[in-house]
Amino acid sequence: MVEPMIEINIATTDDMAAIAALHASSWQAIYRGLLSDKYLSHDIFPDRRNIWQQRFAAPKIHQRILVACEGESLCGFICVYLDNHQEWGTLIENLHINQGYQGLGLGKQLLQSAAKLSHQQAPNKGMYLEVLAGNQAAQKFYQKLGAFNTKAQQWQAPDGSKVDEFVYRWQSVPPLIDK
């Protein structure tokens, strides 16, 4: 089997439609049963497209979006907000991998790339993210990479529901960079 030639780069507006589509299809696959069927079947694509149009049209100064591509194909992406929280550091807002590229270490590579950016911006701080309580596969993935569950809270989901979630964090990013 030939290993895919995947490059990680800063996202451009040319990546926006593919990012929105991957974000929506990823949520459809992972959040079935956690978010409403109406939202996941009908509203998710325009909703995610709108989110990404906003993020690209008026990016926050500390926002960074990295894409992993094989040729012209989007394999995955990560969106972070550097030094977002005084105590916890950089927020990982989104991390999604195309189903055909899952299990190849791409999520880890994107996290490590984000960790490097975070370390450059805020060397003495960590990273954190929110993960739905029902997304146990993601929780195991983050734990394997050294994150720990910091707290439980509720997320006001875009379908109007409240969903249980956890905040996972890395107190320091160098161990993640070196994994």
Buried (B, 14 or more C-beta within 10 A) or exposed (E): EEEBEBEBEEBEEEBBEBBBBBBBBBBBEBBEEBBBEEBBEEBBBEBBBEBBBEBBEEEEEBBBBBBBBBEEEBBBBBBBBBBBBEEBBBBBBBBBBBEEBBEBEBBBBBBBBBBBBBBEBBEEBBBBBBBBBBBEEBBEBBEEBBBEBEEEEEBEBBBEEEBEBBBBBBBBBEEBBEE
